[in-house]
Amino acid sequence: MALSDWDTAKVLLADLDEKQLSGSDRDFYDYLSIYFTTKDIPFETLSENYKRLYDKLPPGEARIKLAKSLLSLSAHLSEWDYAFALSKDVEQQLETIDDPNLLAAGWKGMLVFYNTAGLRQQGESMVKKILNSTVADSKLRCFARTMRAEMNLEVNKATELQFNDAIDNCKRAGETFFIAFNFVHLLDFYVTTAEYNKARIIEREAQWRVDELKFAPLSGSFLLSQAEMRLGENRIDEAEALAIQSINSNSQGEYKQGVKGAYRILIDIYQGRKDYEKAYQYLLLKQEIEALLTSEQSIRELAYQKATFDVKAKENEILLLDKQNKLLQAEALYSGQKMKTTMLALAMVSVVGVALLFWSYRSRKLTRKLRYLATRDSLTGLYNRGFFSEKAVTLLTQAQKSGQPVSMLLLDLDLFKSVNDTYGHQVGDWVLREVAASLLRVCPKEGIVTRMGGEEFGLIVTGLSAKDSFQLAERCRQDIEKIDSSISGHKFKVSASFGVSTSSQVGYSLDNLFSASDLALYQSKRFGRNQVYEYNSNLTQFG
């Protein structure tokens, strides 16, 4: 039955006499009966139907295929607690499967999920399993190479060879969608590396392949790459039109990263035109979508840690029960020896008690760790943006009641992308950690420091005048400028641009402080970098 021919498959399924089916055939029938309702019922209802059937199915091919569908659906619905718990269950099932074809199908499902969840290390392990498999056909190899190139592109580790290799594999497999997918991402790669001549060469083929598919998310991604390219070529009006088209193609609101990129392009364009009112409007929209992305990432990370914790808890519970059983067997064996029996019983109680105490300690420790991970940036140890916003709102409320001024400092590392591209991400990560340490060193104890995302950081402090806030930003700037890069094994300059605003200028609204400081930061970057700009109301009208 060809699932790609939806209507024909539904007819064939309806013609089957389910009463004549048994075993694995009946399992597949039950799975497909739900699968073919995908276009007819809400995704939430479809998810519940899948979950009920998953709990009933025995281990085997139908359960693995159902798990693939349920993983993708749970991720789409942001049911991350369930999705990660299910992924752990599937991982354990795959360890017990001998059928190489079923294994390959399971690896593909897990690769899709890991990519969606942003678990690139786990995704790469699935790619390697598929490519090393003797049963993976050309279509599956095309898919694996495509996912590898996409995952690497997201962390700036992709190469031109990876995309060309994926395109060649997909052409041999006749996979039209993934050929177009790789062309769009290769265009993005060329634009990111400012190789505009190469980008122009493939743009036309990418265009007709995307137009042929009529797949909105891919069209939005292609339009964004074109907008970036036109901006790099200083074809500003075309870049503006393409960025707006990219936003409008995201009518379902699923392509948040792309929309964020389009907003960034429009902000740059309107800043260049000195149309600060429009720049400010898109800045607010960009901040709103960044907050959503940060929140979603925190939820995913917490759900993943919880799923890992639950698996460990079950493993320890099994080990504990095994020890109890062995002690009970020993008790029965020596039941005639009263003293020994008593001693064994005491030993059992001791072991169980110690184990429970140990597990209680581990549980509390892991709970604290999960709470820490939910509020911290994993690379620098600073507060993440979501928790920073919560703390800042509380601080602003208290400061407003007491009449204390509040200052917001935003900074962005200068030319940080070139550090990553030239020296690699390990050096880039080292720079981010050094900057975080510098900010903690200079910032007053009552201040709050955060990594906003990427190479952008923020500070919020109370009790400082506008002049004092500016001086604090200047001290931070100078301290960052003193970072000795030679420790990393390379010699380069580290600097940052700052934007500062205070509650005396824009009030005690967190959004207002963010926007005002961000606007001042844009001026700092635009007019030379490695300097501090203070917000004033004229920034929205004049340069």
Kinemage of the C-alpha trace (Angstrom):
@kinemage 1
@onewidth
@group {chain A} dominant
@subgroup {mainchain}
@vectorlist {calphas} color= white
{ca met a 1} P 0.000 0.000 0.000
{ca ala a 2} L 1.573 3.303 -1.097
{ca leu a 3} L 0.999 5.887 1.633
{ca ser a 4} L 2.139 8.628 -0.751
{ca asp a 5} L -1.001 7.891 -2.855
{ca trp a 6} L -3.351 8.964 -0.099
{ca asp a 7} L -6.742 8.485 -1.770
{ca thr a 8} L -5.933 5.099 -3.295
{ca ala a 9} L -4.553 3.838 0.021
{ca lys a 10} L -7.725 4.901 1.870
{ca val a 11} L -9.870 2.980 -0.605
{ca leu a 12} L -7.717 -0.137 -0.280
{ca leu a 13} L -7.873 0.057 3.496
{ca ala a 14} L -11.668 0.397 3.465
{ca asp a 15} L -11.949 -2.740 1.313
{ca leu a 16} L -10.160 -4.865 3.909
{ca asp a 17} L -12.217 -7.100 6.206
{ca glu a 18} L -10.782 -6.259 9.601
{ca lys a 19} L -12.343 -9.378 11.146
{ca gln a 20} L -10.062 -11.520 9.018
{ca leu a 21} L -6.944 -9.775 10.316
{ca ser a 22} L -4.833 -10.848 13.269
{ca gly a 23} L -1.430 -10.254 14.820
{ca ser a 24} L 0.800 -7.686 13.151
{ca asp a 25} L -1.665 -7.257 10.255
{ca arg a 26} L -4.337 -6.128 12.693
{ca asp a 27} L -1.839 -3.781 14.396
{ca phe a 28} L -1.067 -2.126 11.060
{ca tyr a 29} L -4.747 -1.878 10.219
{ca asp a 30} L -5.449 -0.058 13.510
{ca tyr a 31} L -2.497 2.305 12.923
{ca leu a 32} L -3.494 3.135 9.330
{ca ser a 33} L -7.127 3.656 10.321
{ca ile a 34} L -5.980 6.535 12.515
{ca tyr a 35} L -3.273 7.721 10.119
{ca phe a 36} L -5.771 8.312 7.323
{ca thr a 37} L -7.847 10.640 9.523
{ca thr a 38} L -4.937 13.126 9.622
{ca lys a 39} L -6.593 15.521 7.148
{ca asp a 40} L -10.058 15.183 8.667
{ca ile a 41} L -9.690 15.859 12.405
{ca pro a 42} L -7.841 18.390 14.629
{ca phe a 43} L -4.241 17.480 15.395
{ca glu a 44} L -5.037 17.405 19.138
{ca thr a 45} L -7.666 14.682 18.573
{ca leu a 46} L -5.328 12.788 16.252
{ca ser a 47} L -2.631 12.901 18.946
{ca glu a 48} L -4.943 11.454 21.596
{ca asn a 49} L -6.007 8.640 19.241
{ca tyr a 50} L -2.364 7.804 18.517
{ca lys a 51} L -1.486 7.790 22.222
{ca arg a 52} L -4.285 5.363 23.103
{ca leu a 53} L -3.247 2.973 20.336
{ca tyr a 54} L 0.448 3.240 21.190
{ca asp a 55} L -0.227 2.048 24.741
{ca lys a 56} L -2.096 -0.992 23.372
{ca leu a 57} L 0.263 -2.117 20.602
{ca pro a 58} L 2.892 -4.765 21.325
{ca pro a 59} L 6.549 -4.101 20.389
{ca gly a 60} L 7.074 -4.427 16.647
{ca glu a 61} L 6.942 -2.681 13.296
{ca ala a 62} L 3.498 -1.102 13.699
{ca arg a 63} L 4.443 0.370 17.089
{ca ile a 64} L 7.668 1.860 15.692
{ca lys a 65} L 5.868 3.427 12.718
{ca leu a 66} L 3.169 4.801 14.994
{ca ala a 67} L 5.855 6.229 17.290
{ca lys a 68} L 7.418 8.076 14.314
{ca ser a 69} L 4.095 9.743 13.526
{ca leu a 70} L 3.380 10.493 17.184
{ca leu a 71} L 6.826 12.014 17.776
{ca ser a 72} L 6.416 14.442 14.876
{ca leu a 73} L 2.868 15.317 15.936
{ca ser a 74} L 3.782 15.865 19.608
{ca ala a 75} L 6.662 18.144 18.590
{ca his a 76} L 4.345 20.094 16.260
{ca leu a 77} L 1.861 20.563 19.122
{ca ser a 78} L 4.722 21.499 21.524
{ca glu a 79} L 3.804 18.585 23.795
{ca trp a 80} L 7.453 18.313 24.748
{ca asp a 81} L 7.074 16.388 28.006
{ca tyr a 82} L 5.288 13.591 26.195
{ca ala a 83} L 7.505 13.807 23.101
{ca phe a 84} L 10.771 13.406 25.018
{ca ala a 85} L 9.354 10.620 27.187
{ca leu a 86} L 8.243 8.840 24.007
{ca ser a 87} L 11.656 9.361 22.385
{ca lys a 88} L 13.325 7.641 25.363
{ca asp a 89} L 10.894 4.740 25.024
{ca val a 90} L 11.613 4.423 21.294
{ca glu a 91} L 15.382 4.525 21.950
{ca gln a 92} L 14.993 1.535 24.279
{ca gln a 93} L 12.827 -0.324 21.749
{ca leu a 94} L 15.392 0.181 18.986
{ca glu a 95} L 18.054 -1.467 21.151
{ca thr a 96} L 16.033 -4.711 21.109
{ca ile a 97} L 15.260 -4.815 17.358
{ca asp a 98} L 17.192 -7.140 15.036
{ca asp a 99} L 15.404 -6.336 11.763
{ca pro a 100} L 17.774 -3.913 9.921
{ca asn a 101} L 14.973 -2.398 7.813
{ca leu a 102} L 12.860 -1.664 10.882
{ca leu a 103} L 15.926 -0.227 12.605
{ca ala a 104} L 16.571 2.110 9.667
{ca ala a 105} L 12.937 3.276 9.744
{ca gly a 106} L 13.245 3.929 13.479
{ca trp a 107} L 16.473 5.877 13.029
{ca lys a 108} L 14.798 8.074 10.421
{ca gly a 109} L 11.921 8.886 12.785
{ca met a 110} L 14.316 9.713 15.599
{ca leu a 111} L 16.434 11.892 13.265
{ca val a 112} L 13.368 13.959 12.324
{ca phe a 113} L 12.459 14.394 15.980
{ca tyr a 114} L 15.981 15.262 17.153
{ca asn a 115} L 16.294 17.876 14.396
{ca thr a 116} L 12.946 19.435 15.355
{ca ala a 117} L 13.892 19.428 19.042
{ca gly a 118} L 17.297 21.016 18.361
{ca leu a 119} L 19.246 17.976 19.665
{ca arg a 120} L 21.885 18.073 16.945
{ca gln a 121} L 24.379 15.737 18.613
{ca gln a 122} L 21.756 13.001 18.875
{ca gly a 123} L 20.615 13.806 15.337
{ca glu a 124} L 24.140 13.359 13.990
{ca ser a 125} L 24.371 9.945 15.693
{ca met a 126} L 21.225 8.874 13.770
{ca val a 127} L 22.734 10.188 10.506
{ca lys a 128} L 25.839 8.050 11.066
{ca lys a 129} L 23.748 4.944 11.833
{ca ile a 130} L 21.751 5.418 8.613
{ca leu a 131} L 24.781 6.074 6.384
{ca asn a 132} L 26.647 3.094 7.871
{ca ser a 133} L 23.662 0.797 7.390
{ca thr a 134} L 23.754 -1.745 4.551
{ca val a 135} L 19.970 -1.616 4.073
{ca ala a 136} L 19.479 2.160 3.812
{ca asp a 137} L 18.220 2.868 0.285
{ca ser a 138} L 19.048 5.936 -1.828
{ca lys a 139} L 15.998 7.871 -0.566
{ca leu a 140} L 16.959 7.365 3.070
{ca arg a 141} L 20.576 8.316 2.369
{ca cys a 142} L 19.389 11.463 0.601
{ca phe a 143} L 17.295 12.314 3.661
{ca ala a 144} L 20.152 11.678 6.120
{ca arg a 145} L 22.638 13.832 4.182
{ca thr a 146} L 20.049 16.597 3.866
{ca met a 147} L 19.392 16.612 7.616
{ca arg a 148} L 23.139 16.652 8.356
{ca ala a 149} L 23.693 19.692 6.107
{ca glu a 150} L 20.716 21.529 7.624
{ca met a 151} L 21.776 20.838 11.225
{ca asn a 152} L 25.325 21.992 10.480
{ca leu a 153} L 24.067 25.150 8.751
{ca glu a 154} L 22.197 26.155 11.911
{ca val a 155} L 25.436 26.129 13.923
{ca asn a 156} L 27.653 27.573 11.141
{ca lys a 157} L 29.468 24.267 10.573
{ca ala a 158} L 28.094 23.441 7.125
{ca thr a 159} L 30.323 23.194 4.057
{ca glu a 160} L 29.647 23.638 0.358
{ca leu a 161} L 30.668 20.003 -0.160
{ca gln a 162} L 27.985 18.764 2.249
{ca phe a 163} L 25.223 20.492 0.293
{ca asn a 164} L 26.517 19.390 -3.110
{ca asp a 165} L 26.853 15.831 -1.811
{ca ala a 166} L 23.272 15.928 -0.508
{ca ile a 167} L 21.972 17.356 -3.809
{ca asp a 168} L 23.762 14.647 -5.839
{ca asn a 169} L 22.385 11.897 -3.567
{ca cys a 170} L 18.854 13.294 -3.762
{ca lys a 171} L 18.995 13.633 -7.565
{ca arg a 172} L 19.968 9.953 -7.843
{ca ala a 173} L 17.081 9.086 -5.530
{ca gly a 174} L 14.626 11.287 -7.464
{ca glu a 175} L 13.665 13.174 -4.287
{ca thr a 176} L 12.321 16.428 -5.760
{ca phe a 177} L 11.453 18.013 -2.420
{ca phe a 178} L 14.852 17.455 -0.836
{ca ile a 179} L 16.675 18.638 -3.976
{ca ala a 180} L 14.837 21.962 -3.654
{ca phe a 181} L 15.362 21.956 0.127
{ca asn a 182} L 19.140 21.622 -0.313
{ca phe a 183} L 19.297 24.283 -3.024
{ca val a 184} L 17.559 26.781 -0.704
{ca his a 185} L 19.936 26.011 2.137
{ca leu a 186} L 22.974 26.136 -0.154
{ca leu a 187} L 21.815 29.611 -1.241
{ca asp a 188} L 21.537 30.554 2.446
{ca phe a 189} L 25.068 29.212 2.996
{ca tyr a 190} L 26.497 31.309 0.147
{ca val a 191} L 24.709 34.429 1.396
{ca thr a 192} L 25.920 33.863 4.975
{ca thr a 193} L 29.504 33.539 3.728
{ca ala a 194} L 29.043 36.580 1.403
{ca glu a 195} L 29.776 34.466 -1.700
{ca tyr a 196} L 27.252 36.390 -3.791
{ca asn a 197} L 28.598 35.292 -7.184
{ca lys a 198} L 27.992 31.644 -6.312
{ca ala a 199} L 24.609 32.563 -4.851
{ca arg a 200} L 23.544 34.217 -8.130
{ca ile a 201} L 24.546 31.101 -10.094
{ca ile a 202} L 22.195 28.790 -8.164
{ca glu a 203} L 19.431 31.309 -7.393
{ca arg a 204} L 17.467 30.700 -10.603
{ca glu a 205} L 17.424 26.908 -10.227
{ca ala a 206} L 16.484 27.233 -6.564
{ca gln a 207} L 13.669 29.602 -7.608
{ca trp a 208} L 11.982 27.272 -10.091
{ca arg a 209} L 12.369 24.266 -7.823
{ca val a 210} L 10.698 26.117 -4.939
{ca asp a 211} L 7.938 27.484 -7.204
{ca glu a 212} L 7.263 23.978 -8.499
{ca leu a 213} L 6.735 22.598 -4.968
{ca lys a 214} L 4.446 25.390 -3.669
{ca phe a 215} L 5.469 24.597 -0.062
{ca ala a 216} L 5.035 27.745 2.065
{ca pro a 217} L 7.758 27.186 4.726
{ca leu a 218} L 10.367 26.477 2.038
{ca ser a 219} L 9.208 29.506 0.040
{ca gly a 220} L 9.551 31.680 3.154
{ca ser a 221} L 13.094 30.427 3.757
{ca phe a 222} L 14.032 31.062 0.110
{ca leu a 223} L 12.591 34.592 0.181
{ca leu a 224} L 14.559 35.351 3.347
{ca ser a 225} L 17.827 34.213 1.730
{ca gln a 226} L 17.046 36.378 -1.289
{ca ala a 227} L 16.352 39.367 0.971
{ca glu a 228} L 19.685 38.840 2.794
{ca met a 229} L 21.429 38.606 -0.574
{ca arg a 230} L 19.846 41.813 -1.941
{ca leu a 231} L 20.751 43.632 1.276
{ca gly a 232} L 24.358 42.473 0.940
{ca glu a 233} L 24.368 43.718 -2.656
{ca asn a 234} L 22.924 47.079 -1.479
{ca arg a 235} L 19.726 46.554 -3.513
{ca ile a 236} L 17.707 47.938 -0.638
{ca asp a 237} L 14.213 48.256 -2.181
{ca glu a 238} L 14.307 44.658 -3.427
{ca ala a 239} L 15.536 43.447 -0.019
{ca glu a 240} L 12.638 45.248 1.672
{ca ala a 241} L 10.017 43.719 -0.656
{ca leu a 242} L 11.473 40.202 -0.273
{ca ala a 243} L 11.646 40.452 3.527
{ca ile a 244} L 7.976 41.496 3.674
{ca gln a 245} L 7.060 38.650 1.299
{ca ser a 246} L 8.909 36.206 3.577
{ca ile a 247} L 6.903 37.418 6.598
{ca asn a 248} L 3.599 37.196 4.703
{ca ser a 249} L 4.364 33.625 3.586
{ca asn a 250} L 4.362 32.593 7.257
{ca ser a 251} L 0.594 32.933 7.683
{ca gln a 252} L 0.466 29.902 10.029
{ca gly a 253} L 3.096 31.364 12.367
{ca glu a 254} L 5.310 28.247 12.271
{ca tyr a 255} L 8.522 29.751 10.839
{ca lys a 256} L 9.492 32.008 13.764
{ca gln a 257} L 13.261 32.004 13.147
{ca gly a 258} L 12.699 33.108 9.558
{ca val a 259} L 10.321 35.883 10.574
{ca lys a 260} L 12.859 37.076 13.151
{ca gly a 261} L 15.478 37.246 10.378
{ca ala a 262} L 13.121 39.228 8.135
{ca tyr a 263} L 12.410 41.704 10.949
{ca arg a 264} L 16.165 42.161 11.450
{ca ile a 265} L 16.607 42.985 7.744
{ca leu a 266} L 13.774 45.521 7.834
{ca ile a 267} L 15.206 47.159 10.961
{ca asp a 268} L 18.567 47.569 9.201
{ca ile a 269} L 16.860 48.995 6.116
{ca tyr a 270} L 14.763 51.550 7.987
{ca gln a 271} L 17.695 52.509 10.191
{ca gly a 272} L 19.694 53.210 7.039
{ca arg a 273} L 16.862 55.372 5.709
{ca lys a 274} L 16.609 57.164 9.092
{ca asp a 275} L 12.975 56.072 9.288
{ca tyr a 276} L 13.297 55.338 13.004
{ca glu a 277} L 9.560 55.063 13.614
{ca lys a 278} L 9.284 52.024 11.340
{ca ala a 279} L 12.571 50.639 12.675
{ca tyr a 280} L 11.151 50.900 16.181
{ca gln a 281} L 7.930 49.090 15.182
{ca tyr a 282} L 9.842 46.161 13.704
{ca leu a 283} L 12.180 46.172 16.691
{ca leu a 284} L 9.190 45.575 18.989
{ca leu a 285} L 7.987 42.730 16.753
{ca lys a 286} L 11.471 41.190 16.693
{ca gln a 287} L 11.729 41.330 20.493
{ca glu a 288} L 8.312 39.701 20.818
{ca ile a 289} L 9.283 36.763 18.596
{ca glu a 290} L 12.680 36.433 20.331
{ca ala a 291} L 10.891 36.120 23.671
{ca leu a 292} L 8.674 33.361 22.241
{ca leu a 293} L 11.679 31.484 20.847
{ca thr a 294} L 13.536 31.751 24.163
{ca ser a 295} L 10.505 30.495 26.061
{ca glu a 296} L 10.067 27.553 23.687
{ca gln a 297} L 13.740 26.628 24.015
{ca ser a 298} L 13.529 26.682 27.834
{ca ile a 299} L 10.447 24.468 27.764
{ca arg a 300} L 12.187 21.983 25.446
{ca glu a 301} L 15.331 21.872 27.573
{ca leu a 302} L 13.373 21.308 30.777
{ca ala a 303} L 11.236 18.586 29.182
{ca tyr a 304} L 14.349 16.810 27.879
{ca gln a 305} L 16.000 16.896 31.308
{ca lys a 306} L 12.804 15.590 32.928
{ca ala a 307} L 12.577 12.696 30.456
{ca thr a 308} L 16.215 11.793 31.125
{ca phe a 309} L 15.572 11.974 34.864
{ca asp a 310} L 12.491 9.703 34.601
{ca val a 311} L 14.458 7.058 32.695
{ca lys a 312} L 17.177 7.070 35.372
{ca ala a 313} L 14.529 6.849 38.071
{ca lys a 314} L 13.010 3.738 36.483
{ca glu a 315} L 16.425 2.128 36.073
{ca asn a 316} L 17.239 2.731 39.744
{ca glu a 317} L 13.830 1.443 40.798
{ca ile a 318} L 14.448 -1.797 38.887
{ca leu a 319} L 17.880 -2.190 40.466
{ca leu a 320} L 16.418 -1.608 43.916
{ca leu a 321} L 13.675 -4.187 43.385
{ca asp a 322} L 16.250 -6.658 42.118
{ca lys a 323} L 18.261 -6.228 45.311
{ca gln a 324} L 15.144 -6.691 47.419
{ca asn a 325} L 14.266 -9.897 45.579
{ca lys a 326} L 17.743 -11.310 46.115
{ca leu a 327} L 17.554 -10.543 49.809
{ca leu a 328} L 14.133 -12.181 50.088
{ca gln a 329} L 15.446 -15.278 48.341
{ca ala a 330} L 18.329 -15.371 50.792
{ca glu a 331} L 15.857 -15.055 53.667
{ca ala a 332} L 13.854 -18.054 52.426
{ca leu a 333} L 16.988 -20.116 51.867
{ca tyr a 334} L 18.142 -19.642 55.434
{ca ser a 335} L 14.725 -19.590 57.097
{ca gly a 336} L 15.798 -22.404 59.440
{ca gln a 337} L 18.554 -20.300 60.844
{ca lys a 338} L 16.769 -17.749 62.960
{ca met a 339} L 19.747 -15.554 63.719
{ca lys a 340} L 20.918 -15.435 60.126
{ca thr a 341} L 17.417 -14.737 58.953
{ca thr a 342} L 17.147 -11.827 61.360
{ca met a 343} L 20.485 -10.456 60.221
{ca leu a 344} L 19.463 -10.727 56.568
{ca ala a 345} L 16.217 -8.906 57.257
{ca leu a 346} L 18.128 -6.129 58.994
{ca ala a 347} L 20.567 -5.986 56.091
{ca met a 348} L 17.687 -5.750 53.645
{ca val a 349} L 16.106 -2.889 55.598
{ca ser a 350} L 19.462 -1.138 55.742
{ca val a 351} L 20.116 -1.533 52.029
{ca val a 352} L 16.624 -0.372 51.121
{ca gly a 353} L 16.825 2.520 53.565
{ca val a 354} L 20.220 3.639 52.306
{ca ala a 355} L 19.080 3.256 48.704
{ca leu a 356} L 15.948 5.307 49.349
{ca leu a 357} L 17.938 7.991 51.162
{ca phe a 358} L 20.439 8.067 48.309
{ca trp a 359} L 17.697 8.248 45.699
{ca ser a 360} L 15.930 10.995 47.660
{ca tyr a 361} L 19.174 12.961 47.725
{ca arg a 362} L 19.726 12.402 43.997
{ca ser a 363} L 16.132 13.416 43.255
{ca arg a 364} L 16.445 16.677 45.186
{ca lys a 365} L 19.817 17.365 43.590
{ca leu a 366} L 18.454 16.766 40.091
{ca thr a 367} L 15.381 18.899 40.817
{ca arg a 368} L 17.693 21.755 41.796
{ca lys a 369} L 19.706 21.146 38.641
{ca leu a 370} L 16.552 21.204 36.470
{ca arg a 371} L 15.470 24.439 38.119
{ca tyr a 372} L 18.930 25.899 37.453
{ca leu a 373} L 18.896 24.778 33.792
{ca ala a 374} L 15.472 26.340 33.282
{ca thr a 375} L 16.771 29.758 34.355
{ca arg a 376} L 20.370 29.804 33.094
{ca asp a 377} L 22.178 30.070 29.805
{ca ser a 378} L 24.034 26.758 29.500
{ca leu a 379} L 27.181 28.284 27.949
{ca thr a 380} L 27.859 31.306 30.171
{ca gly a 381} L 25.942 30.491 33.369
{ca leu a 382} L 24.181 33.878 33.186
{ca tyr a 383} L 20.418 34.164 33.502
{ca asn a 384} L 18.608 33.289 30.263
{ca arg a 385} L 16.342 35.840 28.636
{ca gly a 386} L 13.079 34.336 29.912
{ca phe a 387} L 14.116 34.305 33.574
{ca phe a 388} L 15.845 37.681 33.223
{ca ser a 389} L 12.547 39.179 32.050
{ca glu a 390} L 10.719 37.741 35.081
{ca lys a 391} L 13.339 39.089 37.505
{ca ala a 392} L 13.394 42.453 35.736
{ca val a 393} L 9.603 42.898 35.984
{ca thr a 394} L 9.758 42.227 39.735
{ca leu a 395} L 12.680 44.640 40.137
{ca leu a 396} L 10.891 47.356 38.144
{ca thr a 397} L 7.720 47.001 40.227
{ca gln a 398} L 9.665 47.360 43.487
{ca ala a 399} L 11.746 50.256 42.149
{ca gln a 400} L 8.655 52.157 40.981
{ca lys a 401} L 7.069 51.833 44.426
{ca ser a 402} L 10.214 53.124 46.138
{ca gly a 403} L 10.938 55.780 43.504
{ca gln a 404} L 14.343 54.346 42.602
{ca pro a 405} L 15.633 54.848 39.036
{ca val a 406} L 16.255 51.744 36.897
{ca ser a 407} L 18.786 51.494 34.078
{ca met a 408} L 18.918 49.025 31.159
{ca leu a 409} L 22.212 48.328 29.366
{ca leu a 410} L 22.263 46.258 26.177
{ca leu a 411} L 25.463 45.274 24.406
{ca asp a 412} L 26.335 43.400 21.254
{ca leu a 413} L 29.795 42.007 20.503
{ca asp a 414} L 31.379 43.650 17.463
{ca leu a 415} L 32.081 41.488 14.381
{ca phe a 416} L 31.561 38.332 16.449
{ca lys a 417} L 30.527 36.279 13.426
{ca ser a 418} L 33.970 36.753 11.915
{ca val a 419} L 35.516 35.272 15.083
{ca asn a 420} L 33.357 32.160 14.705
{ca asp a 421} L 34.030 31.895 10.984
{ca thr a 422} L 37.790 32.483 11.273
{ca tyr a 423} L 38.726 30.649 14.462
{ca gly a 424} L 35.819 28.238 15.012
{ca his a 425} L 32.952 27.970 17.492
{ca gln a 426} L 35.109 26.775 20.378
{ca val a 427} L 36.971 30.090 20.309
{ca gly a 428} L 33.662 31.933 19.893
{ca asp a 429} L 32.268 30.140 22.962
{ca trp a 430} L 35.411 31.101 24.893
{ca val a 431} L 34.828 34.764 24.002
{ca leu a 432} L 31.203 34.601 25.195
{ca arg a 433} L 32.270 33.112 28.533
{ca glu a 434} L 34.990 35.748 28.981
{ca val a 435} L 32.520 38.564 28.258
{ca ala a 436} L 30.066 37.081 30.771
{ca ala a 437} L 32.815 36.977 33.414
{ca ser a 438} L 33.752 40.581 32.608
{ca leu a 439} L 30.172 41.802 33.029
{ca leu a 440} L 29.759 39.985 36.351
{ca arg a 441} L 33.039 41.522 37.505
{ca val a 442} L 32.011 45.112 36.705
{ca cys a 443} L 28.252 45.025 37.326
{ca pro a 444} L 27.098 46.086 40.840
{ca lys a 445} L 26.009 43.205 43.111
{ca glu a 446} L 22.367 44.297 43.000
{ca gly a 447} L 22.384 44.271 39.179
{ca ile a 448} L 21.052 41.452 36.999
{ca val a 449} L 23.118 40.200 34.042
{ca thr a 450} L 21.791 38.052 31.193
{ca arg a 451} L 22.770 36.604 27.861
{ca met a 452} L 19.938 37.740 25.611
{ca gly a 453} L 20.918 35.310 22.869
{ca gly a 454} L 23.761 34.921 20.382
{ca glu a 455} L 26.352 37.606 21.069
{ca glu a 456} L 23.916 40.000 22.809
{ca phe a 457} L 23.944 40.610 26.575
{ca gly a 458} L 21.901 42.760 28.931
{ca leu a 459} L 22.168 44.338 32.401
{ca ile a 460} L 19.529 45.963 34.563
{ca val a 461} L 20.526 47.937 37.677
{ca thr a 462} L 18.759 50.199 40.184
{ca gly a 463} L 19.771 53.409 41.894
{ca leu a 464} L 21.906 54.889 39.118
{ca ser a 465} L 21.389 58.234 37.421
{ca ala a 466} L 21.579 58.482 33.630
{ca lys a 467} L 25.161 59.742 33.949
{ca asp a 468} L 26.167 56.912 36.287
{ca ser a 469} L 24.523 54.363 33.983
{ca phe a 470} L 26.516 55.670 31.048
{ca gln a 471} L 29.727 55.442 33.095
{ca leu a 472} L 28.897 51.861 34.126
{ca ala a 473} L 28.434 50.926 30.474
{ca glu a 474} L 31.751 52.606 29.654
{ca arg a 475} L 33.536 50.606 32.400
{ca cys a 476} L 32.019 47.396 31.011
{ca arg a 477} L 33.114 48.354 27.505
{ca gln a 478} L 36.671 49.058 28.641
{ca asp a 479} L 36.878 45.802 30.619
{ca ile a 480} L 35.711 43.781 27.607
{ca glu a 481} L 38.256 45.571 25.417
{ca lys a 482} L 41.002 44.355 27.788
{ca ile a 483} L 40.198 40.662 27.233
{ca asp a 484} L 43.428 38.933 26.184
{ca ser a 485} L 42.480 36.742 23.226
{ca ser a 486} L 45.931 35.130 23.054
{ca ile a 487} L 44.804 32.760 25.819
{ca ser a 488} L 42.525 31.133 23.210
{ca gly a 489} L 45.538 30.409 21.015
{ca his a 490} L 44.697 33.208 18.559
{ca lys a 491} L 45.162 36.957 18.494
{ca phe a 492} L 42.168 39.173 17.744
{ca lys a 493} L 40.334 42.151 19.207
{ca val a 494} L 37.264 41.771 21.430
{ca ser a 495} L 34.952 44.766 21.716
{ca ala a 496} L 31.282 45.577 22.206
{ca ser a 497} L 28.788 48.301 21.373
{ca phe a 498} L 26.413 49.515 24.098
{ca gly a 499} L 22.984 51.107 24.283
{ca val a 500} L 21.732 52.631 27.588
{ca ser a 501} L 18.344 53.889 28.761
{ca thr a 502} L 16.789 54.705 32.142
{ca ser a 503} L 13.335 54.747 33.697
{ca ser a 504} L 13.594 58.536 33.990
{ca gln a 505} L 13.566 58.629 30.173
{ca val a 506} L 10.985 55.975 29.237
{ca gly a 507} L 9.258 54.944 32.482
{ca tyr a 508} L 9.189 51.629 34.336
{ca ser a 509} L 7.974 49.484 31.433
{ca leu a 510} L 10.367 46.618 30.609
{ca asp a 511} L 9.364 46.733 26.933
{ca asn a 512} L 10.096 50.466 26.796
{ca leu a 513} L 13.510 50.033 28.406
{ca phe a 514} L 14.367 47.157 26.034
{ca ser a 515} L 13.307 49.125 22.985
{ca ala a 516} L 15.031 52.353 24.001
{ca ser a 517} L 18.325 50.615 24.826
{ca asp a 518} L 18.122 48.545 21.644
{ca leu a 519} L 17.606 51.677 19.568
{ca ala a 520} L 20.625 53.309 21.229
{ca leu a 521} L 22.601 50.111 20.588
{ca tyr a 522} L 21.749 50.275 16.887
{ca gln a 523} L 23.129 53.814 16.790
{ca ser a 524} L 26.306 52.664 18.525
{ca lys a 525} L 26.820 49.910 15.937
{ca arg a 526} L 25.905 52.119 13.029
{ca phe a 527} L 28.238 54.955 13.902
{ca gly a 528} L 31.457 53.076 14.496
{ca arg a 529} L 31.049 50.247 17.096
{ca asn a 530} L 32.992 49.819 20.371
{ca gln a 531} L 31.252 52.757 22.026
{ca val a 532} L 28.331 53.643 24.302
{ca tyr a 533} L 25.224 55.450 23.117
{ca glu a 534} L 22.609 56.787 25.505
{ca tyr a 535} L 18.945 56.854 24.478
{ca asn a 536} L 17.247 60.165 23.895
{ca ser a 537} L 13.862 60.879 22.354
{ca asn a 538} L 15.426 62.413 19.240
{ca leu a 539} L 16.773 59.003 18.189
{ca thr a 540} L 13.352 58.097 16.834
{ca gln a 541} L 13.350 61.091 14.522
{ca phe a 542} L 16.927 62.065 13.785
{ca gly a 543} L 20.250 60.202 13.500
